[in-house]
Every structure is written in structure tokens, then in C-alpha cells.
Amino acid sequence: MSSLVYLVPTALFMGALGLFAFMWSMKNDQYDDPDGAANRILDSEDKPL
């Protein structure tokens, strides 16, 4: 039972750290790629057999 004294705050800290990293990536437009899909559909990487 005494291990919960260490595990619960550690889990809360790691969860908050993950949430902070996600919010930072959203703020810095890490998921925005407006031209990527448009160019990717035209660039075929399929090689003939």
C-alpha cells in the first residue's frame, strides 16, 4: 500500500507531461500539413514489377 504513495503522483505527473506535450504540439501546428495530401496523391511511389 505504501507503493501507491509513489506510483499515483508519478502517474499523474506523467499524464500531465503527456498532455502538455500534446497541447504544445497543437499550438505549434505540428499536425497541419495542407499541401502534403495534395502532393502525395500525385507522387506515385509504386515501382513496376
Residue pairs with C-beta under 8 A, 6 or more apart in sequence:
25 31
